[in-house]
Amino acid sequence: MALTSSFSRAIYSEIEEIGWEHLVRLAEDLSFVTFRVVDKKERVHVLEILLDKSYPNCPPSVSADVPYLFNLEWSTNSRLKDVVKQFRQHLEKLQQFWSTVEDIDQSLWVSDTAQLHRATSFRHINIGNDCSVILSIRANEPRSLPECRFLGSNENVNLLRDKWRRNCNKWSKDKPFAENLANLLEFQLPGPPGVEKNDQQIECGICYSQLLPVDDELGPKSGGRTDYTCENSTCNKAFHSLCLGDWLRSITTTRQSFDVLFGNCPYCSQPVAVKIGTRK
């Protein structure tokens, strides 16, 4: 995007209205800007706003880790703060959805949990006897009877389908998912197994990759996994310390003492301290 001084000043002014402390990333050519938004349950969300060269005459595009996006209301008088405001309103509508899937994750044996994210509206649940079920949860009505697909031997799947059809009228929006499933399938489902976190590869909250590139200039960090986690229990965002260090250096409020940078988590704003190393 070709920049003009007036365009740059306008974008910086609009970011100022939202607050620089909420900024996660800003493209050098101002083609996109990313903000951290915290909902009322202290879940941290990242909103990316793509700016067209004719902005604000042309509305921006938005992307976020949500099951479905909102329809952006826009006029030539609208500003970035209006996008963030509408996103916050959209998050409010999704609170019950996230509470529902979190309840499922905590009470049932969910497969592939490392691959789940806030946009995921299905759950693959182990139900025992070498069988499982894939549930599709409606984001706009999450406590209603979900669509399901049973996996397993033909004999077991047919029995499960029969029970589901026979008992589906027992589903209650006022009961937890695990209790509803037990009522429909006529047996208690297994809970989550012990979680082994050692082998999970978690993507970095800054570069969005699990592994750093293989590069001699990175020294011992070359090809490394995330090695720093925010200590705020409601955030727990993982980073490559190298990425976090580079990000902290770009923030004017960051302080340095010897080889340690002191600043704030780009997602939850809680204090972070990261040791910086020298590259080759």
Residue, then its C-alpha position, 0 to 999 in steps of 0.5 A: m500500500a502506497l503511504t501518504s503522510s495524511f493517511s499515516r496520521a489518520i491511522y495513528s490517530e485512530i489507533e490512539e483512540i483505541g489505545w496503543e496498549h491494545l495494539v498487537r501488530l501494525a504492518e509497516d505499510l499500514s495494510f493491517v492492524t491487530f488489536r487485543v480485545v478481552d471479553k467479560k470472562e477475561r478471554v483474550h481475543v485477537l482482531e485483525i483489521l485489513l485496510d484497503k488503500s481507499y480506506p475509509n471510503c472502503p470498509p476494512s475487512v476483519s478476521a478473528d478466531v471466532p466461529y462466525l464473523f459479524n456483519l460490519e456496519w460502516s460509513t465514511n465517518s466510521r473509524l477503527k474504534d467502531v470496528v473494535k466496538q462492534f467486535r466487542q458486541h459480537l463477543e458478547k453474543l458468543q459468551q454462551f458458546w464458549s462457556t458451553v464448549e469449555d464445559i465439554d472440554q472439562s467434563l468429557w474425553v475430547s480428542d485432539t484438544a491441542q488442535l482446538h481453537r475458539a473458532t472450532s464449533f465441533r468436538h470429537i468425544n471418546i465415549g468408550n467401547d472403541c466408539s466416539v461421537i463428533l458433535s457439531i455445536r450451534a454457535n448461536e444456540p449452543r445449548s440446543l441438541p447438537e448434530c452428531r456423527f458416531l464412529g466405531s463398529n457398525e454394530n455399536v454405531n447402530l445401537l448408539r444411533d437408535k438410542w439417540r433417536r429414541n431419547c433425543n426428546k430428553w435433551s434439556k437446554d438447562k442441563p450440562f452437556a455431559e448429563n444430556l449425553a448420558n441421558l440420551l445414550e443411557f450410560q455415563l461417558p468417560g471424563p477427560p484423561g490426564v493431560e500430557k503437556n510435554d509433547q504438545q507443540i504450541e504456536c507462538g503468539i507473535c509469529y504464529s508458528q510452532l517452531l522458529p526457522v532453521d537459521d544459523e543466525l538464530g544460534p541455539k534458538s534455531g528451529g526451537r519451540t515456544d519457550y516462554t509462557c505468560e504467567n497470567s493463568t487467564c492468558n497462558k499465551a506461549f511465545h518464542s522468547l526471541c519473538l517476545g524480546d523483539w516485540l518488547r524492543s519495539i515498545t517504548t515503555t519496555r525497560q532493560s536491566f542487564d540481559v533482561l527485558f521488562g514489559n507487558c504481555p501483548y495479549c493480557s498486559q500483565p508484566v513479563a520479563v524475558k532474558i535476551g541472548t545474542r544472535k550469531 
